[in-house]
Amino acid sequence: MSTDKDTDATTATAADLSMLQLSDSFFPTGMYSMSSGLEAIFYSGKKMKARELRDLVVAFLEYQIGPADCTALGNAYECAAKSDLQKLLEVDRTIFSMKLIQEIRNASTRSGTQLLRCIRSFVNDDDSKILGEYEDAIKGGRAFGPYPVALAVAANVFSIPKRRAGLMMLYSFSISIVGAALRLGMLQHFDGQKVIDELKPTMIKVVNTNIDRPLEGIWQFAPQIDLIEISHEKMSSKMFIT
């Protein structure tokens, strides 16, 4: 847990390193194994250009991940900061119920619980009571552990600011799709980096729009994306878990 209280923007802190640690593909959350339905598009024969991939990720961010997952993360972060387990469990149940596709629900909870399990292996329970309480609630069947809520708890443990936690989530999500496109041979590495760079303004806008949204205002509406994810769920042979 970070104990560095230096708020000087020119000084590196342990929270900065923790942010890099949690958002790195080396951290074992399984994000690298998700394509969010892109694999189904690939096997349908669709020839997707880099610009089209960027537009697809923008749709994900603006109509699903932003108003739903980012809103959940923002609310969960405030609950963790206040050690309000009951409210945290409400956020947990809300975002879990909004994961309409079983494959997506399972992937979210798998990544979330893995994130918590890994962190708890090297963070002292005395440093974060809410971390232990939340994981115990998951083990006891009172919570599901979706990734946005787990990431919010983890960010709070490491003193990572709420907005940066939101950017971490959107960046990791975007990287998972672009990375899947690379492995599927849909685009080249330079094109992938160009897509990520072009997505930066959208990530910032989406976080600023949704991170402080009250839980009552959570929403998502992306039926075409839902259909893509359903198609992937029905595939008999897959490279990616979503």
C-alpha positions as CSV (number, residue, x, y, z in Angstrom):
1,M,0.0,0.0,0.0
2,S,1.2,3.5,-0.9
3,T,2.2,5.6,2.1
4,D,3.7,8.4,-0.1
5,K,1.7,11.6,0.7
6,D,3.7,13.9,-1.6
7,T,1.2,15.7,-3.9
8,D,3.8,17.6,-5.9
9,A,3.0,16.9,-9.5
10,T,6.7,16.9,-10.4
11,T,7.5,14.1,-7.8
12,A,7.0,10.5,-8.6
13,T,5.0,8.5,-6.0
14,A,4.3,4.9,-5.2
15,A,0.8,5.5,-6.5
16,D,2.2,6.3,-9.9
17,L,4.1,3.0,-10.0
18,S,1.0,1.1,-8.7
19,M,-1.0,2.6,-11.6
20,L,1.5,1.3,-14.1
21,Q,1.6,-2.1,-12.3
22,L,-2.2,-2.6,-12.4
23,S,-2.6,-1.4,-16.0
24,D,0.3,-3.5,-17.3
25,S,-0.6,-6.6,-19.4
26,F,1.9,-8.4,-17.2
27,F,-0.6,-8.1,-14.3
28,P,-2.6,-11.4,-14.2
29,T,-6.2,-10.2,-14.8
30,G,-6.6,-12.1,-18.1
31,M,-7.5,-8.9,-20.1
32,Y,-5.2,-10.1,-22.9
33,S,-7.4,-13.1,-23.5
34,M,-10.5,-11.0,-24.4
35,S,-11.6,-9.6,-27.7
36,S,-15.1,-8.4,-26.7
37,G,-16.6,-10.1,-29.7
38,L,-14.0,-8.9,-32.2
39,E,-13.1,-12.6,-32.9
40,A,-16.6,-13.2,-34.1
41,I,-16.4,-10.3,-36.5
42,F,-13.1,-11.7,-37.9
43,Y,-14.5,-15.2,-38.5
44,S,-17.6,-13.7,-40.1
45,G,-15.3,-12.6,-43.0
46,K,-15.5,-8.9,-42.2
47,K,-12.4,-7.0,-43.4
48,M,-12.0,-4.3,-40.8
49,K,-9.7,-1.4,-41.3
50,A,-7.9,0.5,-38.5
51,R,-10.4,3.4,-38.7
52,E,-13.3,1.0,-38.4
53,L,-11.7,-0.7,-35.4
54,R,-11.2,2.7,-33.8
55,D,-14.9,3.5,-34.3
56,L,-15.9,0.2,-32.8
57,V,-13.9,0.8,-29.7
58,V,-15.4,4.4,-29.5
59,A,-18.9,2.8,-29.5
60,F,-17.9,0.5,-26.7
61,L,-16.5,3.3,-24.6
62,E,-19.3,5.8,-25.2
63,Y,-22.3,3.5,-25.0
64,Q,-21.3,0.6,-22.7
65,I,-18.0,0.8,-20.8
66,G,-18.4,4.5,-20.0
67,P,-21.9,4.9,-18.7
68,A,-22.0,1.5,-17.1
69,D,-18.5,0.3,-16.0
70,C,-17.0,3.7,-15.5
71,T,-20.0,4.8,-13.5
72,A,-19.8,1.6,-11.4
73,L,-16.0,2.2,-10.8
74,G,-16.6,5.8,-9.7
75,N,-19.3,4.8,-7.2
76,A,-17.3,1.8,-6.0
77,Y,-14.2,3.9,-5.4
78,E,-16.2,6.3,-3.2
79,C,-17.6,3.3,-1.2
80,A,-14.2,1.9,-0.8
81,A,-12.8,5.2,0.4
82,K,-15.5,5.4,3.0
83,S,-15.2,1.6,3.9
84,D,-18.9,1.3,3.1
85,L,-19.2,-2.4,2.3
86,Q,-23.0,-2.5,2.0
87,K,-23.1,0.3,-0.6
88,L,-20.1,-1.4,-2.4
89,L,-22.1,-4.6,-2.6
90,E,-25.0,-2.6,-4.1
91,V,-22.7,-1.3,-6.8
92,D,-21.4,-4.9,-7.3
93,R,-24.8,-6.3,-7.9
94,T,-25.9,-3.4,-10.1
95,I,-23.1,-3.7,-12.6
96,F,-23.1,-7.5,-12.6
97,S,-26.8,-7.4,-13.5
98,M,-26.1,-5.2,-16.5
99,K,-23.7,-7.6,-18.0
100,L,-26.3,-9.1,-20.4
101,I,-24.1,-11.7,-22.1
102,Q,-23.1,-14.7,-19.9
103,E,-19.6,-14.9,-21.5
104,I,-19.0,-11.2,-20.6
105,R,-20.3,-11.6,-17.1
106,N,-18.1,-14.5,-16.5
107,A,-15.0,-12.8,-17.9
108,S,-15.6,-9.7,-15.8
109,T,-16.0,-11.6,-12.5
110,R,-13.0,-13.8,-13.4
111,S,-10.8,-10.8,-14.0
112,G,-12.1,-9.0,-10.9
113,T,-11.7,-11.8,-8.5
114,Q,-8.2,-12.6,-9.9
115,L,-7.2,-8.9,-9.4
116,L,-8.3,-9.0,-5.8
117,R,-6.7,-12.4,-5.1
118,C,-3.4,-11.2,-6.5
119,I,-3.4,-7.9,-4.6
120,R,-4.3,-9.6,-1.4
121,S,-1.3,-11.9,-1.7
122,F,1.0,-9.0,-1.1
123,V,-1.1,-6.3,0.6
124,N,-1.4,-6.5,4.4
125,D,-5.1,-6.7,5.5
126,D,-4.4,-4.0,8.1
127,D,-3.7,-1.6,5.2
128,S,-7.1,-2.0,3.7
129,K,-10.0,-3.5,5.7
130,I,-12.4,-3.0,2.8
131,L,-10.3,-5.2,0.5
132,G,-10.5,-8.2,2.8
133,E,-14.2,-7.6,3.5
134,Y,-15.1,-7.4,-0.2
135,E,-13.2,-10.5,-1.1
136,D,-14.8,-12.4,1.8
137,A,-18.2,-11.2,0.6
138,I,-17.4,-12.7,-2.8
139,K,-16.3,-16.0,-1.3
140,G,-19.5,-16.0,0.8
141,G,-21.7,-15.5,-2.2
142,R,-22.8,-12.0,-1.2
143,A,-20.9,-10.4,-4.1
144,F,-19.8,-11.3,-7.6
145,G,-16.6,-9.3,-8.1
146,P,-17.0,-7.7,-11.5
147,Y,-13.9,-6.0,-12.8
148,P,-14.9,-2.3,-12.4
149,V,-15.7,-2.8,-8.7
150,A,-12.6,-4.8,-8.0
151,L,-10.4,-2.3,-9.8
152,A,-12.0,0.6,-7.8
153,V,-11.1,-1.2,-4.5
154,A,-7.6,-1.9,-5.8
155,A,-7.1,1.7,-6.8
156,N,-8.2,2.9,-3.4
157,V,-5.8,0.5,-1.7
158,F,-2.9,2.0,-3.7
159,S,-4.0,5.6,-3.4
160,I,-4.6,5.9,-7.2
161,P,-6.9,8.8,-7.8
162,K,-10.4,7.9,-9.1
163,R,-10.1,9.5,-12.5
164,R,-6.8,7.8,-13.1
165,A,-8.4,4.5,-12.2
166,G,-11.1,5.2,-14.8
167,L,-8.4,5.9,-17.4
168,M,-6.7,2.7,-16.4
169,M,-9.8,0.7,-17.1
170,L,-10.6,2.3,-20.4
171,Y,-7.0,2.0,-21.6
172,S,-6.8,-1.7,-20.6
173,F,-10.1,-2.4,-22.3
174,S,-9.0,-0.6,-25.5
175,I,-5.6,-2.4,-25.5
176,S,-7.4,-5.8,-25.1
177,I,-9.4,-5.2,-28.3
178,V,-6.5,-3.7,-30.3
179,G,-4.2,-6.5,-29.1
180,A,-6.8,-9.1,-30.2
181,A,-7.0,-7.4,-33.6
182,L,-3.2,-7.7,-33.9
183,R,-3.2,-11.4,-33.0
184,L,-6.0,-12.1,-35.4
185,G,-4.0,-10.4,-38.2
186,M,-6.5,-7.7,-38.7
187,L,-4.0,-4.8,-38.5
188,Q,-0.3,-4.2,-38.0
189,H,1.5,-2.9,-34.9
190,F,2.0,0.6,-36.1
191,D,-1.7,0.8,-37.0
192,G,-2.6,-0.5,-33.6
193,Q,-0.5,2.2,-31.9
194,K,-2.1,4.9,-34.1
195,V,-5.6,3.6,-33.1
196,I,-4.7,3.8,-29.4
197,D,-3.3,7.4,-29.8
198,E,-6.5,8.4,-31.6
199,L,-8.6,7.0,-28.8
200,K,-7.0,9.1,-26.1
201,P,-9.4,12.1,-26.4
202,T,-12.4,9.7,-26.2
203,M,-11.0,8.0,-23.1
204,I,-10.6,11.3,-21.4
205,K,-14.0,12.5,-22.4
206,V,-15.7,9.3,-21.3
207,V,-14.0,9.3,-17.9
208,N,-14.8,12.9,-17.2
209,T,-18.5,12.4,-18.3
210,N,-19.1,9.3,-16.3
211,I,-16.8,8.9,-13.3
212,D,-18.9,11.1,-11.0
213,R,-22.3,9.9,-12.2
214,P,-24.6,8.7,-9.4
215,L,-25.4,5.0,-9.4
216,E,-29.0,5.8,-10.1
217,G,-27.9,7.2,-13.4
218,I,-26.0,4.2,-14.7
219,W,-27.0,3.0,-18.2
220,Q,-25.8,1.3,-21.3
221,F,-27.3,0.9,-24.8
222,A,-25.4,-0.9,-27.5
223,P,-27.6,-3.6,-29.0
224,Q,-25.3,-4.2,-32.0
225,I,-22.4,-4.8,-29.7
226,D,-24.6,-7.2,-27.7
227,L,-25.3,-9.1,-30.9
228,I,-21.6,-9.3,-31.7
229,E,-20.9,-10.7,-28.2
230,I,-23.7,-13.2,-28.5
231,S,-22.3,-14.4,-31.8
232,H,-18.9,-15.0,-30.1
233,E,-20.5,-16.8,-27.2
234,K,-22.1,-19.3,-29.6
235,M,-18.9,-20.1,-31.4
236,S,-17.7,-23.7,-30.9
237,S,-14.0,-22.9,-31.3
238,K,-12.4,-19.7,-29.9
239,M,-9.0,-18.1,-29.4
240,F,-10.4,-15.6,-26.9
241,I,-12.7,-16.0,-23.9
242,T,-14.9,-13.1,-25.1
